[in-house]
């Protein structure tokens, strides 16, 4: 039965709207991720928007005030502090604009909500230095225009929000016509898709069609689990990796011999044992006259269970995924390492101008530390730090000023937001890669002012060419290149220049495209999955390309990118 439609938005209604939006983004995060244009492992839009919105919803639920204006302000603050990636930051600005418009409102009319959406569009556009059409910005602008038109026509709230949701979808469908790269790849804008889900959730609440299940959003504990999952493996250095486990399922079966309806064979220990022994290792088979107990590590627990059923009734079945268990061990070790790092950080006095760099991988962190970075904030491609992560790090350091090295363009906006939330001067050096961040540190002088440091470090960015080798996570066509899932990709300064089937050949071809007559030094930062023979072959390839080149190799320990290359 359809609930009664909302004709006036109360504080309780607004809370439902926010939580429904958070739940919808969380449920659809992976689908949004698949819309990302570049087929590389990245801090995906869906995940970033879902986690940002979930933070906003948590702040809304924790708020004590009972007016729409107060809840809108709390939601915007939560989104700002939890904002991850550029899409999360822009979403936070949309809600900031709404909060500014709704500041003194106890309840909302259709006109009030339309004004809030129009203000949201204005603030979102102002938050981006060079607004690009065919993105989430287009979707919020067209949605706000539809709201304004509906309110001017005297529409009630359900009618208005239906028109807003429709306009949002129409704007999203047009994004490929406004942004050629979307049309080439055959997708709509991922950030715009996230906003469509937010506005459709609003419409469902206002029309009374939202379900209670749709209002169940992650709480703080679940958010921590989401973060831990995204961080998984970022700094793990255990000798046994989950993918190295040959037989991944610990399977235990207890069979009551000769009982039940599935019996097909008389029990013979050797026959029973030999079949299971062929299916795995770590085998233990114990039996008496009535019961046989099995423990085995296997890739096919179903076959073991079925085999047991042929000899009797299944009394007990237990299957554990050992790869997940090993990952949990790695995660726990990572948490302990981070705790120890934080303790050590608290004991280290900060310079007047402290540098905070974003990176993943123990070796990469050590490189930054050796160059004078005060603290490495864990993150990067697969996990974009939030605005709150930067604020917390800077405030805990007690530094008089701070420099942030994002080392990823998708982190720029979150870093910029942190500047306005701390009481000390902060500058962001717009490093797009780990290699640029390391090179920028050559311009760092702890005795210089934060402004002078920002200028000197920024000048260093142009002196390095950055290469990245990774694998494609989806099929696509980009810049005229057909890319299949699993292909190796060579990128130079963010552009895919090589697509190959073999890692080493892709790395060699990419490196060749990075060199020119002025090249002097090649640096290779090896990832967690880089093999010794490939590292050796790649260093030999440097000499083959130009015997005068100096080559340095560092163990970075990063995930997903077997090789990070730089040429200076």
C-alpha positions in Angstrom: 0.0 0.0 0.0 1.4 3.4 -1.0 2.0 5.8 1.9 0.5 9.2 2.1 2.3 11.8 0.0 4.4 14.4 1.8 3.0 17.9 1.1 5.3 19.7 3.5 8.8 18.5 4.3 9.4 18.3 8.0 12.7 17.7 9.8 11.8 14.0 10.0 11.0 13.9 6.3 14.3 15.6 5.5 16.1 13.0 7.5 14.4 10.2 5.6 15.5 11.9 2.3 19.1 12.0 3.3 19.2 8.5 4.6 17.4 7.1 1.6 19.9 8.8 -0.7 22.8 7.4 1.3 21.3 3.9 1.2 20.7 4.1 -2.6 24.2 5.2 -3.3 25.6 2.4 -1.1 23.5 -0.2 -2.9 24.5 1.1 -6.3 28.1 2.0 -5.7 29.6 -0.8 -7.8 27.2 0.0 -10.7 28.4 3.6 -10.7 32.0 2.4 -10.5 31.6 0.6 -13.7 30.8 3.9 -15.5 34.3 5.2 -14.9 35.9 6.1 -18.2 39.4 5.0 -17.5 39.6 1.1 -17.3 42.2 1.2 -14.5 42.0 0.4 -10.8 41.0 3.7 -9.3 39.3 5.5 -6.4 36.0 4.8 -8.0 33.2 7.4 -8.2 30.5 5.2 -6.8 32.5 4.2 -3.7 33.6 7.8 -3.1 30.0 9.2 -3.4 28.5 6.4 -1.3 31.0 6.9 1.6 30.7 10.7 1.4 26.9 10.5 1.6 27.0 8.0 4.3 29.1 10.4 6.4 26.5 13.1 5.8 23.7 10.8 6.8 25.6 9.9 10.0 25.9 13.6 11.0 22.2 14.1 10.2 21.3 11.2 12.5 23.6 12.5 15.3 22.1 16.0 15.1 20.0 17.1 18.1 18.1 19.9 16.5 14.6 19.4 15.1 14.4 21.8 12.2 15.1 21.2 8.5 17.7 24.0 8.5 19.7 22.5 11.3 19.6 19.0 9.8 20.6 20.4 6.4 23.6 22.1 8.0 24.6 18.9 9.9 24.3 16.9 6.6 26.5 19.3 4.7 29.1 19.2 7.5 29.1 15.4 7.5 29.5 15.4 3.7 32.3 17.9 3.8 34.3 16.0 6.5 33.7 12.6 4.8 34.2 13.8 1.2 36.3 11.5 -0.9 37.4 12.1 -4.4 36.3 14.9 -6.6 32.8 13.5 -7.0 32.4 13.3 -3.2 33.6 16.9 -2.8 31.2 18.2 -5.4 28.4 16.3 -3.8 29.3 17.9 -0.5 29.1 21.4 -2.2 25.7 20.6 -3.5 24.5 19.9 0.0 26.3 22.9 1.3 24.4 25.1 -1.2 21.1 23.5 0.0 22.1 24.1 3.6 22.8 27.8 3.0 19.4 28.2 1.4 17.6 26.3 4.1 19.4 27.9 7.1 16.3 29.4 8.8 13.7 26.9 7.7 11.7 24.8 10.1 9.8 23.0 7.4 9.9 23.2 3.6 7.5 24.0 0.8 8.0 23.2 -2.8 9.3 26.7 -3.4 11.8 26.3 -0.5 13.1 23.1 -1.9 13.4 24.6 -5.4 15.4 27.5 -4.1 17.6 25.1 -2.2 18.4 23.1 -5.4 19.1 26.3 -7.3 21.5 27.5 -4.6 23.1 24.0 -4.7 23.8 24.3 -8.4 25.4 27.7 -7.9 27.7 26.6 -5.1 28.6 23.4 -7.0 29.7 25.4 -10.1 31.7 27.8 -8.0 33.5 25.0 -6.3 35.2 23.9 -9.5 37.9 26.1 -11.0 37.0 25.0 -14.6 33.4 23.7 -14.7 32.9 21.0 -17.3 29.5 20.3 -18.9 28.5 16.7 -19.3 29.2 16.0 -15.6 27.4 16.0 -12.3 27.4 19.8 -12.6 25.1 19.6 -15.7 22.8 17.3 -13.8 22.4 19.5 -10.8 21.9 22.6 -13.0 19.2 21.0 -15.1 17.5 19.5 -12.0 17.4 22.8 -10.3 15.9 24.5 -13.4 13.1 21.9 -13.4 12.4 22.5 -9.7 12.2 26.2 -10.3 9.9 25.8 -13.2 7.6 23.4 -11.3 7.5 25.6 -8.2 6.7 28.7 -10.3 3.8 26.7 -11.8 2.4 26.0 -8.4 3.2 22.3 -8.4 3.0 20.4 -5.1 6.1 18.6 -3.7 5.5 15.1 -5.1 4.8 16.6 -8.6 7.8 18.8 -8.4 10.2 16.1 -7.3 9.0 13.7 -10.0 9.8 16.4 -12.6 13.2 17.0 -10.9 14.1 13.3 -11.0 13.0 13.1 -14.7 15.0 16.2 -15.6 18.0 14.7 -13.8 17.7 11.5 -15.9 17.3 13.4 -19.1 20.4 15.5 -18.3 22.4 12.4 -17.5 21.4 10.7 -20.7 22.7 13.8 -22.6 26.1 13.8 -20.9 27.8 11.7 -23.7 26.7 14.4 -26.2 28.4 17.1 -24.1 31.6 15.2 -23.2 33.1 13.3 -26.2 35.1 10.8 -24.1 31.8 9.5 -22.6 30.4 8.9 -26.0 33.5 7.1 -27.2 33.5 4.8 -24.2 29.7 4.4 -24.4 28.8 5.5 -20.8 27.1 8.3 -19.0 28.9 10.4 -16.5 29.4 8.5 -13.3 29.1 11.4 -10.9 25.9 12.5 -12.7 24.5 9.0 -12.2 25.2 9.2 -8.5 23.3 12.5 -8.3 20.4 11.0 -10.2 20.2 8.3 -7.6 20.2 10.9 -4.8 17.4 12.9 -6.4 15.3 9.8 -7.2 15.6 8.8 -3.5 14.4 12.3 -2.5 11.4 11.8 -4.9 10.6 8.4 -3.5 10.5 9.7 0.1 8.3 12.7 -0.9 5.9 10.5 -3.0 5.6 8.0 -0.1 6.9 5.1 -2.2 10.2 4.6 -0.3 10.5 1.3 1.7 11.9 1.1 5.2 14.7 -1.1 3.8 15.7 1.8 1.6 16.4 3.9 4.7 18.9 1.5 6.2 22.3 3.3 5.8 25.7 2.3 7.2 26.4 3.5 10.7 29.8 4.5 12.0 31.0 1.0 12.6 29.9 -0.1 9.2 31.7 2.9 7.7 34.9 1.9 9.4 34.5 -1.6 7.9 34.0 0.0 4.4 37.2 2.0 4.8 39.1 -1.1 6.1 37.9 -3.1 3.1 39.1 -0.4 0.7 42.4 -0.2 2.5 42.8 -4.0 2.3 46.3 -4.8 1.0 47.4 -1.2 0.7 50.3 -1.8 3.1 50.2 -5.5 3.7 53.6 -7.1 3.6 52.8 -10.6 4.9 54.8 -13.4 3.1 51.6 -15.2 2.2 49.2 -13.4 -0.1 45.6 -14.6 -0.4 46.0 -15.2 -4.2 49.0 -17.5 -3.4 46.8 -20.0 -1.5 46.4 -23.0 -3.8 43.4 -24.5 -2.1 41.2 -21.7 -0.7 38.4 -23.4 1.2 38.8 -25.1 4.6 36.1 -27.8 4.4 34.9 -29.9 7.3 32.2 -32.6 6.9 30.8 -35.1 9.4 28.9 -38.0 8.0 26.7 -40.5 9.8 27.6 -43.6 7.8 24.8 -45.6 6.1 22.1 -43.2 7.2 19.7 -40.9 5.2 18.3 -40.9 1.7 21.4 -40.0 -0.2 23.4 -43.2 0.5 24.7 -44.8 -2.7 27.9 -46.6 -1.6 28.9 -48.9 1.3 31.6 -47.1 3.3 35.2 -48.1 2.5 37.8 -46.0 4.2 40.4 -46.2 1.4 37.9 -45.5 -1.3 36.5 -42.6 0.7 40.0 -41.2 1.5 41.5 -41.5 -2.0 38.7 -39.4 -3.7 39.1 -36.6 -1.2 43.0 -36.8 -1.3 42.8 -36.0 -5.0 40.8 -32.8 -4.3 43.1 -30.9 -2.0 45.6 -31.1 0.8 45.8 -30.8 4.6 43.6 -33.9 4.7 42.4 -35.6 7.8 39.9 -38.4 7.7 38.8 -40.1 11.0 36.1 -42.7 11.4 34.6 -45.2 13.7 31.7 -47.6 13.0 29.1 -44.9 12.9 30.7 -41.6 11.8 33.4 -40.3 9.5 34.9 -36.9 10.0 36.8 -35.0 7.2 39.0 -31.9 7.2 40.5 -30.8 3.9 41.7 -27.7 2.1 40.1 -27.7 -1.4 39.0 -25.6 -4.3 35.7 -27.6 -4.6 34.0 -27.9 -1.2 30.8 -28.9 -3.0 32.4 -32.0 -4.4 33.5 -33.0 -0.9 30.1 -32.4 0.6 28.4 -34.4 -2.2 30.9 -37.3 -1.8 30.2 -37.4 1.9 26.5 -37.6 1.1 27.0 -40.7 -1.0 28.0 -42.6 2.1 25.5 -41.3 4.7 23.7 -38.4 6.3 25.5 -35.1 6.6 25.5 -34.3 10.3 27.8 -31.2 10.1 29.2 -29.1 7.2 31.6 -26.2 7.7 33.3 -24.2 4.9 35.7 -21.3 5.5 37.2 -19.1 2.8 40.9 -19.1 3.8 41.7 -16.4 1.3 39.4 -14.1 3.2 40.8 -15.2 6.5 44.3 -14.5 5.3 43.2 -11.1 4.1 41.8 -10.5 7.5 45.2 -11.3 9.0 46.9 -8.9 6.6 44.3 -6.2 7.5 44.8 -6.7 11.2 48.6 -6.4 10.7 48.0 -3.3 8.6 45.9 -1.7 11.4 48.7 -2.5 13.9 51.3 -1.0 11.6 49.2 2.1 11.2 48.8 2.3 15.0 52.5 2.0 15.5 53.1 4.6 12.8 50.7 7.0 14.4 52.4 6.5 17.8 55.8 7.2 16.2 54.3 10.2 14.5 53.0 11.6 17.7 56.5 11.4 19.2 58.1 13.2 16.2 58.1 17.0 16.4 56.8 18.7 13.3 58.8 21.3 11.5 57.3 24.8 11.1 56.1 23.7 7.6 55.1 20.1 7.6 54.5 18.1 4.4 51.7 15.5 4.2 51.8 13.2 1.3 49.1 10.7 0.1 50.6 7.3 -0.8 50.2 3.5 -0.5 52.9 0.9 -0.1 55.5 0.6 2.7 58.4 1.3 0.3 56.8 4.4 -1.2 56.1 5.7 2.3 59.7 5.2 3.2 60.8 7.1 0.1 58.7 10.1 1.1 59.9 9.9 4.7 63.5 9.9 3.5 62.9 13.1 1.6 61.4 15.0 4.6 57.7 14.3 4.4 56.3 14.6 8.0 53.4 12.1 7.5 52.2 9.8 4.8 48.4 9.5 4.7 47.5 6.1 3.4 45.5 6.2 0.2 45.8 6.8 -3.5 44.3 5.1 -6.5 42.0 2.6 -4.6 41.3 4.7 -1.6 41.0 8.4 -1.7 41.4 10.1 1.7 38.6 12.2 3.0 38.8 15.9 3.9 38.6 14.8 7.6 41.8 12.7 7.1 43.8 15.7 6.1 42.3 17.9 8.9 43.0 15.3 11.5 46.6 14.8 10.4 47.4 18.5 10.2 45.8 19.3 13.6 47.6 16.4 15.4 50.9 17.5 14.0 50.7 20.9 15.6 52.7 22.3 12.7 52.6 26.0 12.1 51.9 25.5 8.4 51.3 22.6 6.1 51.9 21.4 2.5 49.7 18.7 1.1 50.9 16.4 -1.8 47.8 14.6 -3.1 49.7 12.6 -5.7 46.4 12.0 -7.5 44.2 14.5 -9.3 41.1 12.8 -7.8 42.2 14.0 -4.3 42.8 17.7 -5.2 39.3 18.9 -4.1 39.4 17.1 -0.8 42.8 18.5 -0.1 41.6 22.0 -1.0 38.6 21.7 1.3 41.0 21.0 4.3 42.6 24.4 3.8 39.5 26.2 5.1 39.0 23.8 8.1 42.2 24.3 10.0 43.7 27.2 11.9 47.1 27.2 10.2 48.1 28.2 6.6 47.9 25.2 4.2 49.0 25.0 0.6 48.3 22.2 -1.9 51.0 21.2 -4.4 49.0 19.7 -7.2 51.0 16.5 -7.7 49.1 14.1 -9.9 51.4 11.0 -9.4 53.6 9.5 -6.8 56.6 10.3 -9.0 55.6 14.0 -9.1 55.2 14.1 -5.4 58.7 12.6 -4.8 60.2 15.1 -7.3 58.3 18.0 -5.6 60.1 17.2 -2.4 63.4 18.3 -4.0 62.0 21.8 -3.7 61.1 21.5 -0.1 62.9 23.7 2.5 61.6 23.3 6.1 63.1 26.7 6.9 61.2 28.5 4.1 57.7 29.9 4.3 54.7 27.8 3.3 54.2 30.1 0.3 57.8 29.8 -0.9 57.7 26.1 -0.4 54.5 25.8 -2.4 56.0 27.7 -5.3 59.3 25.9 -5.3 57.7 22.5 -5.0 55.2 23.3 -7.8 58.1 24.3 -10.1 59.6 20.8 -9.6 56.5 19.1 -11.0 57.3 19.9 -14.6 60.8 18.3 -14.4 59.6 14.7 -14.3 57.7 12.5 -16.7 55.5 9.9 -14.9 54.7 6.4 -16.2 52.4 3.9 -14.7 51.9 0.2 -15.6 48.7 -1.5 -14.5 46.0 -3.7 -15.9 42.6 -3.0 -17.4 39.6 -3.7 -15.2 37.0 -3.6 -18.0 36.5 -3.7 -21.7 36.4 -0.3 -23.4 37.4 1.8 -26.4 39.3 4.9 -25.6 41.2 7.3 -27.9 40.6 4.9 -30.7 42.2 2.0 -28.8 40.3 -1.2 -28.1 41.1 -2.3 -24.6 40.1 -5.7 -23.1 39.7 -6.6 -19.5 43.1 -7.9 -18.2 45.2 -6.0 -20.8 48.3 -4.3 -19.5 48.2 -0.6 -19.8 51.0 1.9 -20.0 50.2 5.4 -19.1 52.3 8.5 -19.4 51.2 11.6 -17.4 47.7 10.2 -17.2 47.2 9.2 -20.8 47.1 5.6 -22.0 49.8 5.3 -24.6 50.4 1.5 -24.7 48.0 -1.5 -24.6 49.7 -4.9 -24.4 49.2 -8.5 -23.4 52.5 -8.9 -21.6 53.6 -6.9 -18.6 57.3 -6.6 -19.4 56.8 -5.6 -23.1 54.2 -3.0 -22.0 56.6 -1.5 -19.5 59.4 -1.4 -22.0 57.3 0.2 -24.7 55.9 2.8 -22.2 59.4 3.7 -21.0 60.6 4.2 -24.6 57.8 6.7 -25.1 58.9 8.6 -22.0 62.4 9.3 -23.1 63.8 12.2 -25.1 67.3 13.7 -25.8 67.4 15.5 -22.5 66.6 12.4 -20.3 69.2 11.6 -17.7 67.7 9.5 -14.9 65.2 6.7 -15.0 63.6 5.6 -11.7 61.7 2.4 -11.4 59.4 1.9 -8.3 58.4 -1.7 -8.1 55.0 -2.9 -6.9 54.1 -5.8 -4.7 53.4 -8.1 -7.6 56.5 -7.2 -9.6 58.7 -10.3 -10.3 62.5 -10.3 -9.9 63.1 -11.5 -13.5 60.9 -8.7 -14.8 62.6 -6.1 -12.7 66.0 -7.3 -13.9 64.8 -7.3 -17.6 63.4 -3.8 -17.3 66.6 -2.4 -15.8 68.5 -4.0 -18.7 66.1 -2.4 -21.2 67.0 1.0 -19.8 70.6 0.5 -20.8 69.5 -0.9 -24.2 67.5 2.3 -24.9 70.3 4.6 -23.8 73.5 3.4 -22.2 74.1 6.9 -20.8 70.9 6.8 -18.7 71.3 6.4 -14.9 68.8 3.9 -13.5 67.5 3.7 -9.9 65.3 0.9 -8.6 63.2 1.2 -5.4 60.9 -1.3 -3.8 57.6 0.6 -3.4 55.3 -2.2 -2.3 52.3 -0.6 -4.0 49.3 -2.6 -5.1 47.9 -2.8 -8.6 50.8 -1.0 -10.3 53.7 -3.4 -10.8 55.9 -0.5 -12.1 55.8 3.2 -11.5 58.3 4.8 -13.9 59.8 8.3 -13.8 62.2 10.1 -16.2 64.0 13.2 -15.3 
